[in-house]
Amino acid sequence: MKYPAITSWDDVRLEFKKIWGYDDFRPPQGEIVRSLLDKRDSLIVLPTGGGKSICFQLPALLQSGLTLVISPLVALMENQVQELKDRNLPAALLHSELPSQQRRKIMEDLERQELRLLYLSPETLLSEAVWERLCQPQLEINGLILDEAHCLVQWGDTFRPAYRRLGAVRQALLKCKPPGTKIAIAAFTATADTTAQATIQKVLKLQQPKFFLISPYRDNLNLKVQTVWTPRGRRQKMLKFIQARSRQSGLVYVRSRRDSEELAQWFEKLGYATAAYHAGLSAEERRKIEGSWLDGSTQFVICTSAFGMGINKPDVRWVVHFQAPQLLSEYIQEVGRGGRDGLPADALTLISEPTGWLNPEDKQRQSFFVNKLRSQYKNAQKLVKKLPLQGEVKTIATKYRDGEIALALLHSADRLEWLDPFSYRKNPRVDSSSLAKLSATQEEIQSQMTQYFSTRDCRWQFLLREFGFTKEAIDFRCERCDNCLKSR
């Protein structure tokens, strides 16, 4: 698809209306589009439902060359690419589950420079076959977009070690391109406090980035936390909540595939139109469930974190966390699926009673995650002594169990640097205690979720404070969360 030369801002708005049908941008979409068209590095913190995908899709479509969109979840990428294809726009997705014939076709389109947007995971980006093609001198690349950039910072369910190598990608690509080539990097997320912003900027090596920082507060989203005393009580509380919202669309978030399947079976026996959704399903099965939910045939979906991101359903009236996520960033992403149309939506999180005597599952889940984290840090501490001064990521990943994770942790602690996306060099000047400090910091991040549950402050005030909007948090009261309603 060919676009006319863009010579003015009126041309940009005209193309925006032609593609998406909107008369004008919502603040700060227009400013972000300008920044990306100017090939400025950018860090964008925009609330869920703020229309961030348009901010990088439009500049990509209006420029010659290719924009790479790096994203953590296949489900998220599939939905965005399908929406673009439905509009006959030149976009594609590469991932390991694609049939070989389809993969071959995308590679051919890539070589013929027929694509404007290519979505891929960090692992696919750094795979040999894809990287080789991206490094061809004649292939014009104008930008790297890191979607869901919070995954780079925090070691939650969505973290993968390949994220830590993304800062070496631009320089490695530029070495293969003609002199004077410019590749901009833009990082998008709904959640990043000041520390996370600094980490994203450092890891991605952003050059004089432009910052767009919008508060995560949503005035139509009503937050509530309820304590449950038994596993049966947890199910009954959820059931009662859903019964009071008959025929309203919603989502139930769980933390494992097994829980999503077991709960779906339980609800189906009770006569509810629902389905289990997780990353273990085929693309065809996922599309079928999404379609049924979008058209209202399925009232709600019981899902892991693989669901919801990038799926545009404005009228989600409620979100239940049957089990709480480990991280505040994941929580704010998931509750943000509710009320995208601006109308009221309720978000309920169920937590076990604090002692854990009657219902220990939350404490067990938290302990499992913290122990896993500590084990990874200990492994990294042992590995750093065995590592050669310089080496290949592939060699270390093959030789040592969890070797790639250990390298990512060592990079997080400044114990090594990337020479390129595939090789490292140790940094002997950094104090050996840096890993222990990093471990303590990550455990502190884990504890934010527990603090959120126990706070008596306005829940939105707590979230604003934690995500770095300290001025906005002063004396803030939403007047609709469970804590605000109690204090009335």
C-alpha positions as CSV (number, residue, x, y, z in Angstrom):
1,M,0.0,0.0,0.0
2,K,1.5,3.3,-1.1
3,Y,1.1,6.5,0.9
4,P,1.4,10.1,-0.5
5,A,4.4,12.1,0.6
6,I,3.6,13.7,4.0
7,T,4.4,17.4,3.8
8,S,2.3,18.9,6.6
9,W,0.6,18.1,9.9
10,D,-2.8,18.4,8.0
11,D,-1.6,15.5,5.8
12,V,-0.9,13.4,8.9
13,R,-4.4,14.1,10.3
14,L,-5.9,13.3,6.9
15,E,-4.2,9.9,6.8
16,F,-5.2,9.3,10.4
17,K,-8.9,9.9,9.5
18,K,-8.6,7.8,6.4
19,I,-7.2,4.8,8.2
20,W,-8.9,4.9,11.6
21,G,-11.9,7.3,11.0
22,Y,-11.1,9.7,13.8
23,D,-11.2,13.5,13.2
24,D,-8.3,14.3,15.6
25,F,-5.9,12.8,18.1
26,R,-6.5,12.4,21.8
27,P,-3.9,14.2,23.9
28,P,-1.0,13.3,23.9
29,Q,-1.3,11.1,20.8
30,G,-0.6,13.9,18.4
31,E,2.6,14.9,20.2
32,I,3.8,11.3,20.3
33,V,3.2,10.9,16.6
34,R,5.1,14.1,15.8
35,S,8.1,12.8,17.9
36,L,8.2,9.5,16.2
37,L,7.9,11.1,12.7
38,D,10.9,13.2,13.7
39,K,12.7,10.0,14.6
40,R,13.2,11.1,18.2
41,D,13.9,8.5,20.9
42,S,10.9,8.5,23.2
43,L,9.6,7.0,26.5
44,I,5.9,6.9,26.7
45,V,3.9,6.1,29.8
46,L,0.3,6.0,28.7
47,P,-2.6,4.4,30.7
48,T,-4.3,1.2,29.4
49,G,-6.9,2.2,26.9
50,G,-5.1,5.4,26.0
51,G,-4.7,4.4,22.3
52,K,-0.9,3.9,22.4
53,S,-0.8,1.4,19.4
54,I,-2.0,4.2,17.1
55,C,0.9,6.4,18.3
56,F,3.5,4.1,16.7
57,Q,1.4,2.4,14.0
58,L,0.6,5.7,12.2
59,P,4.2,7.0,12.0
60,A,5.3,3.6,10.7
61,L,2.7,3.6,8.0
62,L,3.6,7.2,6.9
63,Q,7.3,6.5,6.5
64,S,9.3,4.5,4.0
65,G,11.1,1.5,5.5
66,L,10.3,-0.9,8.3
67,T,9.3,-0.4,11.9
68,L,10.0,-3.3,14.3
69,V,7.5,-3.8,17.1
70,I,8.9,-5.9,20.0
71,S,6.2,-7.3,22.3
72,P,6.0,-10.0,25.0
73,L,2.9,-11.9,24.1
74,V,1.8,-13.6,20.8
75,A,-1.9,-13.0,21.7
76,L,-1.2,-9.3,22.0
77,M,0.7,-9.1,18.7
78,E,-1.9,-11.3,16.8
79,N,-4.7,-9.0,17.7
80,Q,-2.9,-5.8,16.7
81,V,-1.7,-7.3,13.4
82,Q,-5.2,-8.7,12.6
83,E,-6.7,-5.2,13.1
84,L,-4.1,-3.8,10.7
85,K,-4.7,-6.5,8.1
86,D,-8.4,-6.0,8.3
87,R,-7.7,-2.4,7.1
88,N,-5.4,-3.8,4.3
89,L,-2.3,-2.3,6.0
90,P,1.2,-3.8,5.4
91,A,1.8,-5.5,8.7
92,A,3.0,-9.0,9.7
93,L,3.8,-11.0,12.8
94,L,6.7,-13.5,13.2
95,H,6.7,-16.1,15.9
96,S,7.9,-19.7,16.4
97,E,4.4,-21.3,16.1
98,L,3.8,-20.0,12.5
99,P,3.5,-22.7,9.8
100,S,6.7,-22.8,7.7
101,Q,4.9,-21.7,4.5
102,Q,3.5,-18.6,6.2
103,R,6.9,-17.8,7.7
104,R,8.5,-18.1,4.3
105,K,6.0,-15.7,2.8
106,I,6.6,-13.1,5.5
107,M,10.4,-13.4,5.0
108,E,9.9,-12.8,1.3
109,D,7.7,-9.7,2.0
110,L,10.5,-8.5,4.3
111,E,13.2,-8.8,1.7
112,R,11.0,-7.1,-0.9
113,Q,10.4,-4.3,1.6
114,E,6.7,-4.6,1.3
115,L,6.1,-4.4,5.1
116,R,5.8,-1.3,7.2
117,L,5.3,-3.0,10.6
118,L,6.8,-6.3,11.7
119,Y,5.8,-7.6,15.1
120,L,8.0,-10.0,16.9
121,S,9.1,-11.2,20.4
122,P,12.7,-10.4,21.6
123,E,13.6,-14.0,21.1
124,T,12.4,-14.0,17.5
125,L,14.1,-10.7,16.8
126,L,17.4,-12.3,18.0
127,S,16.9,-15.6,16.2
128,E,19.6,-16.3,13.5
129,A,17.3,-16.4,10.4
130,V,15.5,-13.2,11.3
131,W,18.5,-11.3,12.4
132,E,20.4,-12.2,9.2
133,R,17.7,-10.7,7.1
134,L,17.3,-7.5,9.2
135,C,21.1,-6.9,8.8
136,Q,20.9,-6.8,5.0
137,P,22.2,-3.3,4.0
138,Q,19.4,-2.6,1.6
139,L,16.6,-3.3,4.1
140,E,15.6,0.1,5.5
141,I,14.7,0.1,9.2
142,N,13.4,3.4,10.6
143,G,12.4,2.5,14.1
144,L,12.3,0.1,17.0
145,I,9.2,0.1,19.2
146,L,9.3,-1.7,22.5
147,D,5.7,-2.3,23.5
148,E,4.9,-3.2,27.2
149,A,8.3,-1.9,28.2
150,H,7.7,-2.6,31.9
151,C,8.6,-6.2,31.1
152,L,12.2,-5.1,30.7
153,V,12.3,-3.8,34.3
154,Q,10.5,-6.2,36.6
155,W,11.0,-9.9,37.1
156,G,7.3,-10.9,36.9
157,D,5.5,-13.5,34.9
158,T,6.1,-11.7,31.7
159,F,9.9,-11.1,32.1
160,R,12.3,-12.9,29.6
161,P,16.1,-12.5,29.6
162,A,16.3,-11.6,26.0
163,Y,14.8,-8.2,27.0
164,R,18.1,-7.2,28.6
165,R,19.9,-7.5,25.2
166,L,17.6,-5.1,23.3
167,G,19.9,-2.1,24.1
168,A,22.6,-3.6,21.9
169,V,20.2,-4.0,18.9
170,R,20.3,-0.5,17.4
171,Q,24.1,-0.2,17.3
172,A,24.4,-3.7,15.8
173,L,21.9,-2.9,13.0
174,L,23.5,0.5,12.2
175,K,26.8,-1.2,11.6
176,C,25.1,-3.1,8.7
177,K,23.3,-0.1,7.2
178,P,24.6,2.8,5.0
179,P,26.3,5.7,6.7
180,G,23.9,8.3,8.0
181,T,21.1,5.9,8.7
182,K,19.0,6.8,11.7
183,I,17.0,4.3,13.7
184,A,14.8,5.7,16.5
185,I,13.7,3.8,19.6
186,A,10.4,4.3,21.4
187,A,9.4,2.5,24.6
188,F,5.7,2.3,25.5
189,T,4.2,1.1,28.7
190,A,1.2,1.8,30.9
191,T,3.2,1.7,34.1
192,A,6.7,2.9,35.0
193,D,7.7,4.8,38.1
194,T,10.8,7.1,38.1
195,T,13.2,4.2,38.8
196,A,11.7,2.1,36.0
197,Q,11.9,5.0,33.6
198,A,15.6,5.4,34.4
199,T,16.2,1.7,33.9
200,I,14.4,1.6,30.6
201,Q,16.4,4.6,29.4
202,K,19.7,3.1,30.5
203,V,19.0,-0.5,29.1
204,L,17.7,0.7,25.7
205,K,20.5,3.4,25.5
206,L,17.9,6.0,24.6
207,Q,19.5,9.2,23.2
208,Q,18.1,12.4,24.6
209,P,14.6,10.9,24.7
210,K,11.4,12.8,24.8
211,F,9.2,11.8,27.7
212,F,5.4,11.5,27.7
213,L,4.3,10.7,31.2
214,I,0.5,10.4,31.8
215,S,-1.0,9.4,35.1
216,P,-2.5,5.9,35.3
217,Y,-5.6,7.2,37.1
218,R,-8.9,6.3,35.5
219,D,-11.9,8.1,37.1
220,N,-14.4,5.5,35.9
221,L,-12.5,2.5,37.4
222,N,-13.7,1.5,40.9
223,L,-11.2,-0.6,42.8
224,K,-12.0,-3.0,45.5
225,V,-10.1,-5.7,47.5
226,Q,-11.9,-8.4,49.5
227,T,-10.5,-10.9,52.0
228,V,-11.6,-14.6,51.7
229,W,-11.2,-17.2,54.3
230,T,-11.4,-20.5,52.5
231,P,-11.0,-21.7,48.9
232,R,-14.8,-22.3,48.7
233,G,-15.3,-18.8,50.0
234,R,-13.1,-17.4,47.3
235,R,-15.3,-19.0,44.6
236,Q,-18.6,-17.9,46.3
237,K,-17.4,-14.3,46.6
238,M,-16.6,-14.3,42.9
239,L,-19.9,-15.9,41.9
240,K,-21.9,-13.4,44.0
241,F,-20.0,-10.5,42.3
242,I,-20.7,-11.9,38.8
243,Q,-24.4,-12.7,39.6
244,A,-24.9,-9.1,40.5
245,R,-23.7,-8.2,37.0
246,S,-25.7,-10.6,34.8
247,R,-25.3,-10.1,31.1
248,Q,-22.4,-7.6,31.6
249,S,-19.1,-8.4,29.9
250,G,-16.1,-9.1,32.2
251,L,-12.8,-10.9,32.7
252,V,-11.6,-13.2,35.5
253,Y,-7.8,-13.3,35.9
254,V,-6.0,-16.3,37.4
255,R,-2.3,-17.1,37.6
256,S,-2.1,-20.5,36.0
257,R,-3.5,-22.5,33.1
258,R,-4.8,-25.2,35.4
259,D,-6.9,-22.7,37.4
260,S,-8.4,-21.2,34.3
261,E,-9.5,-24.6,33.0
262,E,-10.9,-25.8,36.4
263,L,-12.8,-22.5,36.9
264,A,-14.2,-22.6,33.4
265,Q,-15.6,-26.1,33.9
266,W,-17.1,-25.0,37.3
267,F,-18.8,-22.0,35.7
268,E,-20.1,-24.0,32.8
269,K,-21.8,-26.5,35.2
270,L,-23.5,-23.5,36.7
271,G,-24.8,-22.5,33.3
272,Y,-22.5,-19.6,32.4
273,A,-21.2,-18.9,28.9
274,T,-17.5,-18.7,29.6
275,A,-14.1,-20.2,28.4
276,A,-10.6,-20.8,29.7
277,Y,-7.9,-18.8,27.9
278,H,-4.1,-19.2,28.2
279,A,-0.9,-19.4,26.2
280,G,-1.2,-23.2,25.8
281,L,-4.1,-22.8,23.4
282,S,-3.5,-22.8,19.6
283,A,-3.9,-19.5,17.7
284,E,-7.1,-20.8,16.2
285,E,-8.6,-21.6,19.6
286,R,-7.6,-18.2,21.0
287,R,-9.2,-16.4,18.1
288,K,-12.4,-18.4,18.5
289,I,-12.6,-17.5,22.3
290,E,-11.8,-13.8,21.6
291,G,-14.4,-13.6,18.8
292,S,-17.1,-15.2,21.0
293,W,-16.3,-12.7,23.9
294,L,-16.2,-9.7,21.6
295,D,-19.6,-10.4,20.1
296,G,-21.1,-11.1,23.5
297,S,-21.8,-14.9,23.0
298,T,-19.4,-15.5,25.9
299,Q,-20.1,-13.3,28.9
300,F,-16.6,-13.5,30.4
301,V,-13.3,-15.3,29.9
302,I,-11.2,-16.9,32.6
303,C,-7.7,-16.1,31.6
304,T,-4.0,-15.8,32.5
305,S,-2.1,-12.6,31.7
306,A,-1.9,-13.8,28.1
307,F,-5.4,-12.3,27.5
308,G,-6.7,-8.8,27.1
309,M,-3.6,-6.8,26.0
310,G,-4.4,-5.4,22.6
311,I,-7.9,-6.7,22.4
312,N,-10.2,-3.7,21.9
313,K,-13.5,-4.3,23.7
314,P,-14.7,-1.0,25.2
315,D,-17.7,-2.2,27.2
316,V,-15.9,-4.5,29.8
317,R,-17.9,-3.6,32.9
318,W,-16.0,-5.7,35.5
319,V,-12.6,-7.4,36.1
320,V,-12.1,-10.0,38.8
321,H,-8.7,-11.0,40.1
322,F,-9.5,-14.5,41.4
323,Q,-5.8,-14.5,42.4
324,A,-3.7,-11.4,42.7
325,P,-0.8,-10.8,40.3
326,Q,2.7,-10.6,41.8
327,L,3.4,-7.1,40.6
328,L,1.6,-3.7,40.7
329,S,2.5,-3.1,37.1
330,E,0.6,-6.3,36.0
331,Y,-2.3,-5.4,38.2
332,I,-2.8,-2.0,36.7
333,Q,-2.5,-3.4,33.2
334,E,-5.2,-6.0,33.9
335,V,-7.7,-3.9,35.7
336,G,-7.2,-1.4,32.9
337,R,-9.1,-3.7,30.6
338,G,-12.3,-2.5,32.2
339,G,-14.3,0.6,31.2
340,R,-12.4,1.6,28.0
341,D,-15.6,3.3,26.8
342,G,-15.3,5.8,29.8
343,L,-18.4,4.3,31.6
344,P,-18.0,2.9,35.1
345,A,-16.3,-0.4,35.6
346,D,-15.7,-2.4,38.8
347,A,-12.4,-4.2,39.6
348,L,-12.4,-6.8,42.4
349,T,-9.4,-8.5,43.8
350,L,-9.8,-11.5,46.1
351,I,-7.0,-12.2,48.7
352,S,-6.5,-14.9,51.3
353,E,-6.8,-13.9,55.0
354,P,-3.4,-12.6,56.1
355,T,-2.4,-15.4,58.5
356,G,-2.5,-18.1,55.8
357,W,-3.7,-20.6,58.4
358,L,-7.1,-21.2,56.8
359,N,-6.3,-20.5,53.2
360,P,-2.5,-20.6,52.5
361,E,-2.6,-20.5,48.7
362,D,-1.7,-16.8,48.4
363,K,1.2,-17.1,50.8
364,Q,2.4,-20.3,49.1
365,R,2.3,-18.6,45.7
366,Q,4.2,-15.6,47.0
367,S,6.8,-17.8,48.7
368,F,7.3,-19.8,45.6
369,F,7.9,-16.7,43.5
370,V,10.4,-15.2,46.0
371,N,12.3,-18.5,46.5
372,K,12.5,-18.8,42.7
373,L,13.9,-15.3,42.5
374,R,16.5,-15.9,45.2
375,S,17.5,-19.2,43.5
376,Q,18.1,-17.3,40.3
377,Y,20.3,-14.7,42.0
378,K,22.3,-17.4,43.8
379,N,22.8,-19.2,40.4
380,A,24.0,-15.9,38.9
381,Q,26.4,-15.3,41.8
382,K,28.0,-18.7,41.2
383,L,28.1,-18.4,37.4
384,V,29.9,-15.0,37.4
385,K,33.0,-16.7,38.8
386,K,33.0,-19.4,36.1
387,L,32.4,-17.0,33.1
388,P,35.2,-16.1,30.8
389,L,36.0,-12.4,30.5
390,Q,34.2,-12.4,27.1
391,G,31.8,-14.9,25.6
392,E,28.7,-15.8,23.6
393,V,25.2,-15.9,25.1
394,K,24.4,-19.0,23.1
395,T,27.4,-20.9,24.5
396,I,26.6,-19.9,28.2
397,A,22.9,-20.8,27.7
398,T,23.9,-24.3,26.3
399,K,26.6,-25.0,28.9
400,Y,24.8,-23.8,32.1
401,R,21.3,-24.4,33.3
402,D,19.4,-21.1,33.3
403,G,22.6,-19.5,31.9
404,E,20.7,-16.9,29.9
405,I,18.7,-15.8,32.9
406,A,21.9,-15.5,35.0
407,L,23.5,-13.3,32.2
408,A,20.4,-11.1,32.3
409,L,20.6,-10.8,36.0
410,L,24.3,-10.0,35.9
411,H,23.6,-7.3,33.3
412,S,20.9,-5.9,35.6
413,A,23.5,-5.7,38.3
414,D,26.1,-4.0,36.0
415,R,28.4,-7.0,36.3
416,L,28.6,-7.3,32.5
417,E,27.9,-5.4,29.3
418,W,26.7,-6.5,25.8
419,L,29.3,-6.1,23.0
420,D,26.4,-6.8,20.7
421,P,23.0,-8.7,21.1
422,F,24.8,-12.1,21.1
423,S,28.0,-11.6,23.1
424,Y,29.1,-10.0,26.5
425,R,32.1,-8.7,28.4
426,K,32.4,-8.9,32.1
427,N,32.8,-5.7,34.2
428,P,35.2,-6.5,37.0
429,R,35.1,-3.0,38.4
430,V,31.6,-3.4,39.8
431,D,31.2,-4.4,43.5
432,S,30.3,-8.1,44.0
433,S,27.5,-7.1,46.4
434,S,25.6,-5.5,43.4
435,L,23.6,-8.7,42.9
436,A,22.5,-8.9,46.5
437,K,21.3,-5.3,46.3
438,L,19.4,-6.0,43.1
439,S,17.8,-9.1,44.8
440,A,16.7,-6.9,47.7
441,T,15.2,-4.3,45.3
442,Q,13.2,-6.9,43.4
443,E,11.8,-8.4,46.7
444,E,10.8,-4.8,47.7
445,I,9.0,-4.5,44.3
446,Q,7.2,-7.8,45.1
447,S,6.1,-6.4,48.5
448,Q,4.3,-3.4,46.8
449,M,1.4,-5.7,46.0
450,T,1.0,-6.8,49.6
451,Q,1.2,-3.1,50.8
452,Y,-1.5,-2.2,48.3
453,F,-3.8,-4.8,49.8
454,S,-3.3,-3.6,53.3
455,T,-3.4,0.1,52.7
456,R,-6.2,2.2,54.3
457,D,-5.5,5.1,52.0
458,C,-7.5,5.7,48.8
459,R,-6.4,2.9,46.4
460,W,-5.8,5.3,43.5
461,Q,-3.7,7.5,45.8
462,F,-1.5,4.6,46.7
463,L,-1.1,3.7,42.9
464,L,-0.3,7.2,41.9
465,R,2.3,7.4,44.7
466,E,3.9,4.1,43.7
467,F,4.1,5.0,40.0
468,G,5.9,8.2,40.7
469,F,3.0,10.7,40.4
470,T,3.7,12.0,43.9
471,K,2.4,15.6,43.4
472,E,-0.9,14.2,42.0
473,A,-1.2,11.8,45.0
474,I,-1.1,14.6,47.6
475,D,-4.5,14.6,49.4
476,F,-6.0,12.6,46.5
477,R,-9.3,10.7,47.0
478,C,-11.2,9.0,44.2
479,E,-14.3,8.7,46.4
480,R,-15.2,5.4,44.8
481,C,-12.7,2.7,45.9
482,D,-13.6,0.4,48.8
483,N,-11.3,2.4,51.2
484,C,-12.8,5.8,50.3
485,L,-16.3,4.4,50.6
486,K,-15.5,2.9,54.1
487,S,-14.0,6.2,55.4
488,R,-17.2,8.0,54.5
